[in-house]
Amino acid sequence: MTGRPAVVGCVGLGAMGGVLASNLVRAGFEVVAYDAAGPARTPQGARWAPGPADVARAAATVVLSLPDGAVCQEVVRDLGAARDRKVTHVVDTSTVGVAAARVLSAMGLAYVDAPVSGGVAGARRRTLMVMYAGTDEDCARVEPVLAGLSDRRRRVGNRPGQAQALKLANNFLSATTLAATSEAVAFGRAAGLDPAVMLEVLNASSGRSGASADKFPSEVLTGRYASGFSNALMVKDVRLYLEEVRRLSSARTMGTVTGSVWEAFAAAEPDADFTRIYPFVAGD
């Protein structure tokens, strides 16, 4: 980046948002950041702002990484209402659902729907997938910021909500394969198989998935259960998926089963890491 660094705002500095803000700093942006939890989460190289309105006055583009659509709407409302604001564009990396994205896109700021997949580790490696949707003009305007977030990104549609739909489909598949792999490994253990050997063979066979290739080796077999994504967030995403499925009258047999498993897990172990579904399913 030549000349004076462009200023980008970041609101939401949790496990994912903090890494995304750090990526922007390393990409050469001047980052002005805010989180409701306070300044302690501000990544090195970023500048703390006392509130969303201060971010709005400092940066033309603001990246959101927030827990749900209601919080996003509150923040976007504050950004748009700020006196002497510079902000014109919002890049929303949160998973908010299709309906919320449509509401957010009509709140007065140019809105690019840009949820992410790949976890905190993927964000640190810059292998995070940023799937984004918006008008040609809005996407072109924020492309340098998207490039600052990750080396992997794909425009998936021309209107906000389409990227949310793809993210919900992705997380439904993630939830389903993790629960199914948990059940399969529990079965193998009961039959006397070594889970590590099972995974080695599964990952060289047709049963391979993100769960068997990533989550089980890194979180389950090690006993870490520290992926940085909670079962509460997964339940939220599966609920949003099922809401859209019902609205579109799409097939939902597997969705109903997957949803019931995750609802039971979240009720039994509130806010546990989502990879702990294995001992829940296995009855350990």
Beta strands, then each sheet from edge to edge (+ up, - down):
strand 1: 7-11
strand 2: 30-34
strand 3: 47-48
strand 4: 61-64
strand 5: 89-92
strand 6: 110-113
strand 7: 116-117
strand 8: 129-133
strand 9: 152-157
sheet 1: 3+ 2+ 1+ 4+ 5+ 6+
sheet 2: 7+ 8- 9-
end
